[in-house]
Structures are given as C-alpha cells and as structure tokens.
C-alpha cells in the first residue's frame, strides 16, 4: 500500500509494466486478424515500439533503485478481452473497425498513465525517469493519431459502406415487393375499368334515350305554345267583329 507520492509512482510504474507486457502479446494477434494491410502494419509497428517501451520502463525502475516488476493491470486486461471477443464474433472490415476502437482505448489509457507518471517524475526530481517516460508518451500519442487517420480515411468508411450495402439490398427487396403489389393492384383496376366502362356505356346510352325523350317533350311544348298563339289570334278577330257589328247598329 502506497504511503507517499514516491510509493504511488512506483506502483503506477508496475501497473504500466504489466500493461505493456500484455499488449506485447496481444498486438501480433491483432495484426494477424486485421484485414487492412495498413492496419496490419500499424499493429506490427506498434508492437516493435512496445518492446522499446518495456525496455524504457526497466530503465526507469533501475534509475529509482527498483527491481522491474509488474502489477496486474485490470484496465488493459479488460480492453484486451474486448478485442478478443471482437475477433471471435466479427470479421472483415467490421472487425478492423472494432480492432482500431480497442487499440485506441489502450492508447488513451497509456497516454493518461504516462502523462501522469512523467509529471510525478518531475515533482520528485527524477529527471532521467521523466525523460524516458516522456519519450514513451510521445510515441503513444503518435500511434493514436495514426490509428485515427486510418479509421477516418479508410477503415470506418468501408465498414459503413459494407453495412449500408446490406441495408440498401433490404430496401430494394422491400421496394420490389411493394411495386409488385402496385402492379397487381393496377391489373385488377384494368379489369374493373372494363366492367365499369360497360356499365357507364349503358348508363350513357340510357342518357341519350332520356335526351331523346326530353327533346320530344320540348317539341310538344313548342307545338302547344304555337297552338296558344293561334287561339289568341282568333280571339282578337272575334272581338273586332263584335265591335264592327255594334257600330253598324248604332248608325241605323
């Protein structure tokens, strides 16, 4: 149990020593599982860097008068276990995306840890340790940036396209089924149109018959009007005759 900053510094160094040893075993496995040639290279390169980082930690221990010894690093163990699960369950470019995600989790853990250790070394006036830890910190930051660029420029985009193509295929199948239903509906509509056309035609013919009857009625009305006009003319002549007869009788 740590009782001083010096003790805590040593405990954290042991945590990272164990972490680097575990990553040294995990990285070659991740390189073999990766599909992208660039990702394989990135993991292989970082494995070589990790060997140097282990050596630096051993130098830091010796500069402190300590024997290099690790302490189980639960954080890195969990990240490695997640990557192992991804390698069992995924493949292709989707696995590459998962491997980058796992590797960057490890990088961020290391960046935080080495940044803290370098500052502890500065506070404790351990200049040699600070310099060595600073070198490793810079390498971890550079590796994280490389993984970010690889993910953004290649792997994650291809993973998205792979998933998108499958979804697009499902959408096309759905559209094909829908269009089949529409065509079937239109086919039924044409049959109904034929039947309805016959009925409409019949109703239309009936309309013409009604029109004929209506025309006949209008003809009869005209004749009746004409008859009323003739009758009116006869009445006028009768009234004129009566006025003439009365005039003759008055003169006599």
TAQUIUR-V218774 format. One record per residue. N is the residue number from 1. RES is the residue in three letters. PHI is phi in degrees with one decimal (none if undefined). PSI is psi in radians with two decimals (NA if undefined). Layout:
n->N res->RES phi->PHI psi->PSI
n->N res->RES phi->PHI psi->PSI
This chain:
n->1 res->UNK phi->none psi->2.28
n->2 res->UNK phi->-73.6 psi->2.37
n->3 res->UNK phi->-120.0 psi->0.01
n->4 res->UNK phi->-152.3 psi->2.94
n->5 res->UNK phi->-63.1 psi->-0.60
n->6 res->UNK phi->-62.7 psi->-0.77
n->7 res->UNK phi->-63.7 psi->-0.75
n->8 res->UNK phi->-63.5 psi->-0.66
n->9 res->UNK phi->-58.6 psi->-0.82
n->10 res->UNK phi->-65.7 psi->-0.71
n->11 res->UNK phi->-61.8 psi->-0.73
n->12 res->UNK phi->-68.3 psi->-0.60
n->13 res->UNK phi->-63.1 psi->-0.71
n->14 res->UNK phi->-65.6 psi->-0.65
n->15 res->UNK phi->-60.1 psi->-0.78
n->16 res->UNK phi->-74.1 psi->-0.51
n->17 res->UNK phi->-64.3 psi->-0.75
n->18 res->UNK phi->-65.9 psi->-0.70
n->19 res->UNK phi->-61.6 psi->-0.80
n->20 res->UNK phi->-65.3 psi->-0.66
n->21 res->UNK phi->-63.6 psi->-0.69
n->22 res->UNK phi->-69.2 psi->-0.72
n->23 res->UNK phi->-67.0 psi->-0.55
n->24 res->UNK phi->-62.4 psi->-0.53
n->25 res->UNK phi->-83.9 psi->-0.58
n->26 res->UNK phi->-77.9 psi->-0.62
n->27 res->UNK phi->-61.2 psi->-0.76
n->28 res->UNK phi->-61.3 psi->-0.65
n->29 res->UNK phi->-64.0 psi->-0.72
n->30 res->UNK phi->-66.7 psi->-0.65
n->31 res->UNK phi->-64.0 psi->-0.70
n->32 res->UNK phi->-67.2 psi->-0.61
n->33 res->UNK phi->-78.1 psi->-0.41
n->34 res->UNK phi->-67.8 psi->2.53
n->35 res->UNK phi->-91.6 psi->-0.70
n->36 res->UNK phi->-68.9 psi->2.23
n->37 res->UNK phi->-59.8 psi->-0.66
n->38 res->UNK phi->-65.2 psi->-0.66
n->39 res->UNK phi->-70.4 psi->-0.69
n->40 res->UNK phi->-56.4 psi->-0.80
n->41 res->UNK phi->-63.2 psi->-0.73
n->42 res->UNK phi->-61.6 psi->-0.76
n->43 res->UNK phi->-68.0 psi->-0.71
n->44 res->UNK phi->-64.7 psi->-0.73
n->45 res->UNK phi->-63.5 psi->-0.75
n->46 res->UNK phi->-70.5 psi->-0.47
n->47 res->UNK phi->-63.7 psi->-0.70
n->48 res->UNK phi->-66.8 psi->-0.67
n->49 res->UNK phi->-63.2 psi->-0.66
n->50 res->UNK phi->-63.7 psi->-0.62
n->51 res->UNK phi->-60.1 psi->-0.75
n->52 res->UNK phi->-67.1 psi->-0.62
n->53 res->UNK phi->-67.0 psi->-0.64
n->54 res->UNK phi->-62.1 psi->-0.76
n->55 res->UNK phi->-61.2 psi->-0.72
n->56 res->UNK phi->-63.0 psi->-0.74
n->57 res->UNK phi->-61.6 psi->-0.67
n->58 res->UNK phi->-63.4 psi->-0.65
n->59 res->UNK phi->-66.1 psi->-0.65
n->60 res->UNK phi->-64.3 psi->-0.78
n->61 res->UNK phi->-56.3 psi->-0.81
n->62 res->UNK phi->-66.1 psi->-0.62
n->63 res->UNK phi->-65.8 psi->-0.38
n->64 res->UNK phi->-95.9 psi->-0.03
n->65 res->UNK phi->75.8 psi->0.46
n->66 res->UNK phi->-113.3 psi->2.64
n->67 res->UNK phi->-82.8 psi->2.26
n->68 res->UNK phi->-58.9 psi->2.12
n->69 res->UNK phi->-155.3 psi->2.42
n->70 res->UNK phi->-94.9 psi->2.81
n->71 res->UNK phi->-130.2 psi->2.30
n->72 res->UNK phi->-46.8 psi->2.15
n->73 res->UNK phi->-98.8 psi->1.71
n->74 res->UNK phi->-63.6 psi->-0.60
n->75 res->UNK phi->-61.6 psi->-0.91
n->76 res->UNK phi->-69.7 psi->-0.60
n->77 res->UNK phi->-59.2 psi->-0.74
n->78 res->UNK phi->-64.9 psi->-0.71
n->79 res->UNK phi->-65.5 psi->-0.75
n->80 res->UNK phi->-64.2 psi->-0.68
n->81 res->UNK phi->-63.3 psi->-0.68
n->82 res->UNK phi->-62.0 psi->-0.72
n->83 res->UNK phi->-66.9 psi->-0.64
n->84 res->UNK phi->-62.7 psi->-0.71
n->85 res->UNK phi->-64.0 psi->-0.73
n->86 res->UNK phi->-61.2 psi->-0.71
n->87 res->UNK phi->-67.6 psi->-0.44
n->88 res->UNK phi->-80.5 psi->-0.58
n->89 res->UNK phi->-101.4 psi->-0.41
n->90 res->UNK phi->-116.8 psi->2.92
n->91 res->UNK phi->-152.9 psi->3.03
n->92 res->UNK phi->64.7 psi->-2.62
n->93 res->UNK phi->-69.0 psi->-0.46
n->94 res->UNK phi->-67.1 psi->-0.64
n->95 res->UNK phi->-65.0 psi->-0.71
n->96 res->UNK phi->-56.9 psi->-0.77
n->97 res->UNK phi->-62.2 psi->-0.70
n->98 res->UNK phi->-68.2 psi->-0.66
n->99 res->UNK phi->-65.5 psi->-0.70
n->100 res->UNK phi->-64.6 psi->-0.74
n->101 res->UNK phi->-59.5 psi->-0.77
n->102 res->UNK phi->-66.0 psi->-0.74
n->103 res->UNK phi->-63.6 psi->-0.67
n->104 res->UNK phi->-71.8 psi->-0.52
n->105 res->UNK phi->-60.5 psi->-0.77
n->106 res->UNK phi->-64.8 psi->-0.73
n->107 res->UNK phi->-61.9 psi->-0.75
n->108 res->UNK phi->-66.0 psi->-0.64
n->109 res->UNK phi->-61.7 psi->-0.77
n->110 res->UNK phi->-68.8 psi->-0.70
n->111 res->UNK phi->-60.5 psi->-0.79
n->112 res->UNK phi->-63.1 psi->-0.74
n->113 res->UNK phi->-68.9 psi->-0.82
n->114 res->UNK phi->-70.0 psi->-0.56
n->115 res->UNK phi->-62.9 psi->-0.74
n->116 res->UNK phi->-66.3 psi->-0.77
n->117 res->UNK phi->-63.1 psi->-0.69
n->118 res->UNK phi->-64.3 psi->-0.65
n->119 res->UNK phi->-72.2 psi->-0.66
n->120 res->UNK phi->-59.1 psi->-0.77
n->121 res->UNK phi->-61.4 psi->-0.68
n->122 res->UNK phi->-64.0 psi->-0.78
n->123 res->UNK phi->-63.6 psi->-0.59
n->124 res->UNK phi->-88.9 psi->0.09
n->125 res->UNK phi->59.8 psi->0.61
n->126 res->UNK phi->-99.3 psi->1.38
n->127 res->UNK phi->-64.5 psi->-0.70
n->128 res->UNK phi->-62.8 psi->-0.78
n->129 res->UNK phi->-64.0 psi->-0.74
n->130 res->UNK phi->-59.8 psi->-0.76
n->131 res->UNK phi->-64.1 psi->-0.80
n->132 res->UNK phi->-64.3 psi->-0.76
n->133 res->UNK phi->-67.3 psi->-0.59
n->134 res->UNK phi->-64.3 psi->-0.66
n->135 res->UNK phi->-61.5 psi->-0.79
n->136 res->UNK phi->-65.8 psi->-0.70
n->137 res->UNK phi->-58.7 psi->-0.76
n->138 res->UNK phi->-64.0 psi->-0.68
n->139 res->UNK phi->-64.5 psi->-0.71
n->140 res->UNK phi->-65.5 psi->-0.70
n->141 res->UNK phi->-63.8 psi->-0.72
n->142 res->UNK phi->-66.1 psi->-0.71
n->143 res->UNK phi->-64.1 psi->-0.74
n->144 res->UNK phi->-61.4 psi->-0.69
n->145 res->UNK phi->-66.7 psi->-0.69
n->146 res->UNK phi->-62.5 psi->-0.75
n->147 res->UNK phi->-64.1 psi->-0.66
n->148 res->UNK phi->-63.1 psi->-0.80
n->149 res->UNK phi->-63.4 psi->-0.72
n->150 res->UNK phi->-65.0 psi->-0.72
n->151 res->UNK phi->-64.2 psi->-0.79
n->152 res->UNK phi->-73.2 psi->-0.68
n->153 res->UNK phi->-83.5 psi->-0.38
n->154 res->UNK phi->-140.8 psi->-1.20
n->155 res->UNK phi->-62.9 psi->-0.92
n->156 res->UNK phi->-65.0 psi->-0.60
n->157 res->UNK phi->-66.8 psi->-0.74
n->158 res->UNK phi->-68.0 psi->-0.62
n->159 res->UNK phi->-63.2 psi->-0.70
n->160 res->UNK phi->-64.7 psi->-0.75
n->161 res->UNK phi->-64.9 psi->-0.65
n->162 res->UNK phi->-64.1 psi->-0.81
n->163 res->UNK phi->-66.9 psi->-0.70
n->164 res->UNK phi->-63.7 psi->-0.65
n->165 res->UNK phi->-64.1 psi->-0.69
n->166 res->UNK phi->-64.9 psi->-0.76
n->167 res->UNK phi->-65.2 psi->-0.66
n->168 res->UNK phi->-64.6 psi->-0.65
n->169 res->UNK phi->-62.2 psi->-0.74
n->170 res->UNK phi->-62.2 psi->-0.72
n->171 res->UNK phi->-64.5 psi->-0.70
n->172 res->UNK phi->-64.7 psi->-0.69
n->173 res->UNK phi->-61.8 psi->-0.74
n->174 res->UNK phi->-63.0 psi->-0.72
n->175 res->UNK phi->-66.5 psi->-0.68
n->176 res->UNK phi->-62.0 psi->-0.76
n->177 res->UNK phi->-62.4 psi->-0.72
n->178 res->UNK phi->-65.7 psi->-0.74
n->179 res->UNK phi->-65.6 psi->-0.60
n->180 res->UNK phi->-61.4 psi->-0.73
n->181 res->UNK phi->-64.6 psi->-0.67
n->182 res->UNK phi->-64.9 psi->-0.77
n->183 res->UNK phi->-61.3 psi->-0.71
n->184 res->UNK phi->-63.5 psi->-0.72
n->185 res->UNK phi->-63.3 psi->-0.72
n->186 res->UNK phi->-66.6 psi->-0.62
n->187 res->UNK phi->-62.1 psi->-0.78
n->188 res->UNK phi->-64.0 psi->-0.62
n->189 res->UNK phi->-64.0 psi->-0.66
n->190 res->UNK phi->-66.2 psi->-0.68
n->191 res->UNK phi->-63.3 psi->-0.77
n->192 res->UNK phi->-64.1 psi->-0.60
n->193 res->UNK phi->-65.2 psi->-0.66
n->194 res->UNK phi->-63.7 psi->-0.79
n->195 res->UNK phi->-65.5 psi->-0.76
n->196 res->UNK phi->-69.4 psi->-0.50
n->197 res->UNK phi->-64.7 psi->-0.70
n->198 res->UNK phi->-63.4 psi->-0.75
n->199 res->UNK phi->-64.5 psi->-0.74
n->200 res->UNK phi->-62.7 psi->-0.68
n->201 res->UNK phi->-62.3 psi->-0.75
n->202 res->UNK phi->-62.1 psi->-0.79
n->203 res->UNK phi->-63.9 psi->-0.62
n->204 res->UNK phi->-66.6 psi->-0.71
n->205 res->UNK phi->-62.2 psi->-0.74
n->206 res->UNK phi->-59.2 psi->-0.64
n->207 res->UNK phi->-62.5 psi->-0.68
n->208 res->UNK phi->-66.3 psi->-0.68
n->209 res->UNK phi->-61.3 psi->-0.77
n->210 res->UNK phi->-61.4 psi->-0.65
n->211 res->UNK phi->-63.2 psi->-0.66
n->212 res->UNK phi->-63.0 psi->-0.77
n->213 res->UNK phi->-63.3 psi->-0.69
n->214 res->UNK phi->-64.1 psi->-0.66
n->215 res->UNK phi->-65.2 psi->-0.72
n->216 res->UNK phi->-60.5 psi->-0.71
n->217 res->UNK phi->-63.9 psi->-0.70
n->218 res->UNK phi->-65.7 psi->-0.60
n->219 res->UNK phi->-63.8 psi->-0.76
n->220 res->UNK phi->-62.2 psi->-0.68
n->221 res->UNK phi->-63.1 psi->-0.71
n->222 res->UNK phi->-62.2 psi->-0.76
n->223 res->UNK phi->-63.6 psi->-0.70
n->224 res->UNK phi->-62.6 psi->-0.70
n->225 res->UNK phi->-63.1 psi->-0.69
n->226 res->UNK phi->-63.6 psi->-0.71
n->227 res->UNK phi->-62.2 psi->-0.73
n->228 res->UNK phi->-64.3 psi->-0.56
n->229 res->UNK phi->-66.5 psi->-0.69
n->230 res->UNK phi->-67.4 psi->-0.75
n->231 res->UNK phi->-60.8 psi->-0.68
n->232 res->UNK phi->-62.9 psi->-0.65
n->233 res->UNK phi->-65.5 psi->-0.70
n->234 res->UNK phi->-64.3 psi->-0.68
n->235 res->UNK phi->-63.3 psi->-0.72
n->236 res->UNK phi->-62.5 psi->-0.72
n->237 res->UNK phi->-66.2 psi->-0.67
n->238 res->UNK phi->-62.6 psi->-0.73
n->239 res->UNK phi->-64.1 psi->-0.66
n->240 res->UNK phi->-66.2 psi->-0.68
n->241 res->UNK phi->-65.9 psi->-0.69
n->242 res->UNK phi->-65.7 psi->-0.70
n->243 res->UNK phi->-65.2 psi->-0.61
n->244 res->UNK phi->-68.4 psi->-0.72
n->245 res->UNK phi->-66.0 psi->-0.70
n->246 res->UNK phi->-64.4 psi->-0.64
n->247 res->UNK phi->-66.8 psi->-0.65
n->248 res->UNK phi->-67.7 psi->-0.72
n->249 res->UNK phi->-66.3 psi->-0.60
n->250 res->UNK phi->-67.2 psi->-0.62
n->251 res->UNK phi->-71.3 psi->-0.56
n->252 res->UNK phi->-73.2 psi->NA
